[in-house]
């Protein structure tokens, strides 16, 4: 399916990308840039994985929860 993308800023970005990469075909430049961005995003760790790593390091360093935080959470939710 063909795509028509309009906009001076987009044209300038594609021209700049072509100049930096040596590409002359704008369609190929857009394809490569999108493929690279998708690959980079797919390679990123999720927030849950990053938080789990931090929690694991904290536990390894001896940081442990002080106990049950149910009362604290109930208070935050107005369920005292």
JOFEN-V877745 format. One record per pair of residues at least 6 apart in sequence whose C-alpha atoms are under 6 Angstrom apart, sorted by the first residue. I is the first residue (numbers start at 1). J is the second residue. Records with the same first field share a line. If there is no record, write none. Layout:
BEGIN
I = J, J
END
This chain:
BEGIN
74 = 80
END
